[in-house]
Amino acid sequence: MKKVIFEKDGRIGRITLNRPEKLNAIDDDVPGQLQDAVLEAEGDSDIHVIILSGKGKGFCGGYDLGTYAENQGENNVYQGEKWDPLIDYKFMWDNTQKFMSLWRCPKPVICKIHGFALGGGSDIALCSDMIFMEEEAKIGYMSTRVWGCPSTAMWVYRIGAERAKRVLFTGDQISGTEAASMGLVLKAVPKNILDDEVEAMAQRLTSVPINQLAMQKMVINQAVEATGLSGTQQLATLLDGISRHTPEGHNFKKRVEEKGWKQAVKERDDGTFDWTQNKPFSK
């Protein structure tokens, strides 16, 4: 079964994350399949606009901690005590660039967030051009508390330094309503009209010539890239690897192996565990 589905629907290309049983979590295959779908839509001369969404309960729950953190031993995300930063960087930079295929694609990408877009799932969503989100859906990068740094670095480019710090210092999940109020997403709407809002925007864009859409996207993206986006992403990707191999990162990995990722993540997000001392905070 393909983990990312591409479908052509007239002038609309539909890309769907397709691991609903895993909350569309990112594994070794998802980034490449996502890029392949984007390139297929990009190469189709009939398609004017792309809609990106996820099957099941939510858009994307982030990286698959059941694969990368819960299982003992080394993998592409965690190398243990003998960490080679260049090996880590190569893997994560490749993922970052595959997510950024959404940004580079000359055709507009509308992301539809229902349920949640968390961790690496928010990285994917924020590479899109416009985001529509359920009012009650959640978006956040909780692993900024320990074991992560958003490698696409799109938070600061969308909402500025202070609001990005508010979200990434805390690792809080914020609602679609709050995300729209701070400019992180274009619009937050009730669940029952999310599909209609996205389809209306997509249909509006299908009436514009493909070359006109591409020119506007090129100019706007260049304005962002001129501020140093690529260099910021390189630093973020390097720091993401470092964050998983600090003393606190090693302690988080051990806690996941011992107690399971659900408990470790809850302790991380609730702020009840001292990762430096490797023990729960005193009550």
C-alpha positions as CSV (number, residue, x, y, z in Angstrom):
1,M,0.0,0.0,0.0
2,K,1.3,3.4,-0.9
3,K,1.9,5.7,2.0
4,V,1.3,8.8,0.0
5,I,-1.4,8.8,-2.7
6,F,-1.5,11.0,-5.8
7,E,-4.8,11.5,-7.7
8,K,-5.6,13.7,-10.6
9,D,-9.0,15.4,-10.4
10,G,-9.3,17.7,-13.5
11,R,-7.2,20.8,-12.8
12,I,-6.6,19.7,-9.2
13,G,-3.9,17.3,-8.0
14,R,-4.8,15.6,-4.8
15,I,-1.9,14.4,-2.5
16,T,-3.0,12.4,0.5
17,L,-0.8,11.1,3.4
18,N,-2.0,7.5,3.7
19,R,-0.9,5.8,6.9
20,P,-4.2,6.3,8.9
21,E,-3.5,3.4,11.2
22,K,-0.3,5.2,12.3
23,L,-1.8,8.7,12.3
24,N,0.0,9.3,9.0
25,A,3.3,9.3,10.9
26,I,6.5,9.9,9.0
27,D,8.8,6.9,8.4
28,D,11.7,6.3,6.0
29,D,9.4,6.0,3.0
30,V,7.0,9.0,3.5
31,P,9.2,11.9,2.5
32,G,10.3,10.3,-0.8
33,Q,6.8,9.3,-1.7
34,L,5.6,12.8,-0.9
35,Q,8.2,14.3,-3.2
36,D,7.3,11.8,-6.0
37,A,3.7,12.9,-5.7
38,V,4.6,16.6,-5.9
39,L,6.8,16.0,-8.9
40,E,4.0,14.0,-10.7
41,A,1.6,16.9,-10.1
42,E,4.2,19.4,-11.2
43,G,4.8,17.5,-14.5
44,D,1.1,17.3,-15.4
45,S,0.2,20.2,-17.7
46,D,-3.4,20.0,-16.8
47,I,-3.0,20.5,-13.1
48,H,-3.1,24.1,-11.7
49,V,-3.3,23.6,-8.0
50,I,-2.5,20.9,-5.4
51,I,-4.5,20.0,-2.3
52,L,-2.5,18.2,0.4
53,S,-4.4,16.3,3.1
54,G,-4.2,13.3,5.4
55,K,-6.4,10.2,5.8
56,G,-8.0,9.2,9.1
57,K,-8.1,11.1,12.4
58,G,-5.7,13.8,11.5
59,F,-3.3,15.3,8.9
60,C,0.0,14.0,10.4
61,G,1.2,13.0,13.9
62,G,4.8,13.6,13.1
63,Y,7.8,11.2,13.0
64,D,6.9,7.6,13.8
65,L,8.3,7.3,17.4
66,G,7.2,3.7,17.5
67,T,9.8,3.1,14.8
68,Y,12.5,5.6,15.7
69,A,12.4,5.8,19.5
70,E,10.6,2.9,21.0
71,N,12.7,0.1,19.4
72,Q,16.1,-0.5,20.8
73,G,19.2,0.0,18.7
74,E,20.3,2.4,16.1
75,N,18.2,3.8,13.1
76,N,18.2,6.8,10.8
77,V,17.0,9.1,13.6
78,Y,19.0,7.9,16.6
79,Q,22.5,6.5,16.4
80,G,23.1,6.0,20.1
81,E,26.2,7.2,22.0
82,K,28.5,6.9,18.9
83,W,26.8,9.7,16.9
84,D,28.1,10.8,13.5
85,P,26.6,14.2,12.9
86,L,27.2,14.0,9.1
87,I,25.3,10.8,8.7
88,D,22.4,12.2,10.7
89,Y,22.6,15.5,8.8
90,K,22.5,13.7,5.4
91,F,19.4,11.8,6.3
92,M,17.5,14.7,7.9
93,W,18.6,17.2,5.2
94,D,17.3,14.8,2.6
95,N,13.9,14.7,4.4
96,T,13.8,18.5,4.7
97,Q,14.5,18.9,1.0
98,K,11.7,16.4,0.2
99,F,9.3,18.3,2.3
100,M,10.4,21.5,0.6
101,S,9.4,20.0,-2.8
102,L,6.0,21.5,-1.8
103,W,7.6,25.0,-1.5
104,R,9.6,24.6,-4.7
105,C,6.7,23.3,-6.8
106,P,5.6,26.1,-9.2
107,K,2.0,25.2,-8.6
108,P,0.2,26.5,-5.5
109,V,-0.2,23.9,-2.7
110,I,-3.2,24.2,-0.3
111,C,-2.8,22.2,2.8
112,K,-5.9,21.0,4.6
113,I,-5.4,20.3,8.3
114,H,-8.0,18.3,10.3
115,G,-7.4,16.8,13.7
116,F,-3.7,17.6,14.1
117,A,-0.4,18.5,12.4
118,L,2.3,17.7,14.9
119,G,6.1,17.5,14.9
120,G,7.4,16.7,11.4
121,G,3.7,16.9,10.3
122,S,3.8,20.6,11.0
123,D,7.1,20.8,9.0
124,I,5.2,19.3,6.0
125,A,2.2,21.5,6.4
126,L,4.2,24.7,6.8
127,C,6.0,24.1,3.5
128,S,2.7,24.6,1.7
129,D,1.5,27.9,0.3
130,M,-1.8,28.2,2.1
131,I,-3.2,26.3,5.0
132,F,-6.8,25.9,6.0
133,M,-7.3,24.3,9.4
134,E,-10.2,23.1,11.6
135,E,-10.8,25.6,14.4
136,E,-10.3,22.8,17.0
137,A,-7.4,21.0,15.3
138,K,-4.0,21.2,16.9
139,I,-0.6,22.2,15.4
140,G,2.7,22.2,17.3
141,Y,6.3,20.9,17.5
142,M,6.3,19.3,21.0
143,S,9.8,17.8,20.6
144,T,11.3,21.2,20.9
145,R,11.0,20.4,24.6
146,V,13.5,17.6,24.1
147,W,14.6,15.5,21.1
148,G,13.9,17.8,18.2
149,C,14.2,21.1,16.3
150,P,11.9,21.8,13.3
151,S,14.2,21.3,10.3
152,T,12.3,23.4,7.8
153,A,12.4,26.4,10.2
154,M,9.1,27.7,8.7
155,W,7.6,28.9,12.0
156,V,9.6,32.1,12.1
157,Y,9.0,32.9,8.5
158,R,5.3,32.6,8.9
159,I,4.7,34.3,12.3
160,G,7.9,36.2,13.2
161,A,10.4,35.8,16.0
162,E,8.4,36.4,19.1
163,R,5.4,34.2,18.2
164,A,7.7,31.5,17.0
165,K,9.6,31.6,20.3
166,R,6.2,31.4,22.1
167,V,5.4,28.2,20.4
168,L,8.8,26.6,20.2
169,F,10.1,27.5,23.7
170,T,7.0,25.8,25.2
171,G,6.4,23.0,22.7
172,D,2.7,23.8,23.1
173,Q,0.0,22.6,20.7
174,I,-2.1,25.5,19.5
175,S,-5.6,25.4,18.0
176,G,-6.5,26.3,14.5
177,T,-8.2,29.4,15.8
178,E,-5.0,30.6,17.6
179,A,-2.9,29.6,14.6
180,A,-5.0,31.7,12.3
181,S,-5.0,34.7,14.7
182,M,-1.2,34.7,14.7
183,G,-0.9,34.3,11.0
184,L,0.5,30.7,11.0
185,V,-2.3,29.5,8.8
186,L,-4.5,31.3,6.3
187,K,-7.9,30.4,7.8
188,A,-9.5,28.4,10.6
189,V,-13.0,27.2,10.0
190,P,-15.5,24.8,11.7
191,K,-15.0,21.2,10.9
192,N,-18.1,20.8,8.9
193,I,-17.1,23.4,6.3
194,L,-13.3,22.7,6.0
195,D,-13.7,20.7,2.8
196,D,-15.9,23.3,1.2
197,E,-13.5,26.2,2.0
198,V,-10.5,24.3,0.6
199,E,-12.4,23.3,-2.6
200,A,-13.6,26.8,-3.1
201,M,-10.1,28.2,-3.0
202,A,-8.8,25.4,-5.2
203,Q,-11.5,26.0,-7.8
204,R,-10.7,29.7,-7.8
205,L,-7.1,29.0,-8.6
206,T,-7.9,26.6,-11.4
207,S,-9.3,29.7,-13.3
208,V,-5.8,31.3,-13.4
209,P,-3.2,30.2,-16.1
210,I,-0.5,27.9,-14.7
211,N,2.2,30.3,-15.8
212,Q,0.6,33.2,-13.9
213,L,0.4,31.2,-10.7
214,A,4.0,30.1,-11.1
215,M,5.3,33.6,-11.6
216,Q,3.5,34.9,-8.4
217,K,4.8,32.0,-6.4
218,M,8.4,32.5,-7.7
219,V,8.4,36.2,-6.7
220,I,7.0,35.6,-3.2
221,N,9.2,32.7,-2.5
222,Q,12.3,34.6,-3.6
223,A,11.5,37.4,-1.2
224,V,11.5,34.8,1.7
225,E,14.6,32.9,0.4
226,A,16.5,36.2,0.1
227,T,16.4,36.5,3.9
228,G,18.5,33.3,4.2
229,L,16.0,30.5,4.4
230,S,18.4,27.8,3.1
231,G,21.1,28.7,5.7
232,T,18.5,28.7,8.5
233,Q,17.2,25.3,7.4
234,Q,20.8,23.9,7.3
235,L,21.4,25.1,10.9
236,A,18.0,23.8,12.1
237,T,18.6,20.4,10.5
238,L,22.0,20.1,12.1
239,L,20.6,21.2,15.5
240,D,17.8,18.7,15.1
241,G,20.3,15.9,15.0
242,I,22.2,17.3,18.0
243,S,19.1,17.6,20.0
244,R,18.5,13.8,19.7
245,H,22.0,13.1,20.9
246,T,22.5,15.4,23.9
247,P,22.5,13.8,27.4
248,E,18.8,14.8,27.7
249,G,18.2,13.3,24.2
250,H,19.8,10.0,25.3
251,N,17.7,10.0,28.5
252,F,14.5,10.5,26.5
253,K,15.3,7.6,24.2
254,K,16.0,5.4,27.2
255,R,12.7,6.4,28.8
256,V,10.8,5.6,25.6
257,E,12.4,2.2,25.5
258,E,11.6,1.5,29.2
259,K,8.1,3.0,29.5
260,G,6.9,3.2,25.9
261,W,6.7,6.3,23.8
262,K,3.2,7.3,24.9
263,Q,4.3,7.7,28.5
264,A,7.6,9.4,27.7
265,V,5.9,11.8,25.3
266,K,3.2,12.6,28.0
267,E,5.9,13.3,30.6
268,R,7.8,15.5,28.1
269,D,4.7,17.5,27.0
270,D,3.4,17.9,30.6
271,G,6.8,19.0,31.9
272,T,6.8,16.4,34.7
273,F,10.2,14.8,33.9
274,D,13.6,16.3,34.4
275,W,15.6,15.0,31.4
276,T,18.8,16.5,32.7
277,Q,18.6,14.5,35.9
278,N,16.8,11.6,34.3
279,K,14.0,11.4,36.9
280,P,10.6,12.8,37.5
281,F,10.4,16.3,38.9
282,S,9.8,16.3,42.7
283,K,6.2,17.1,43.6
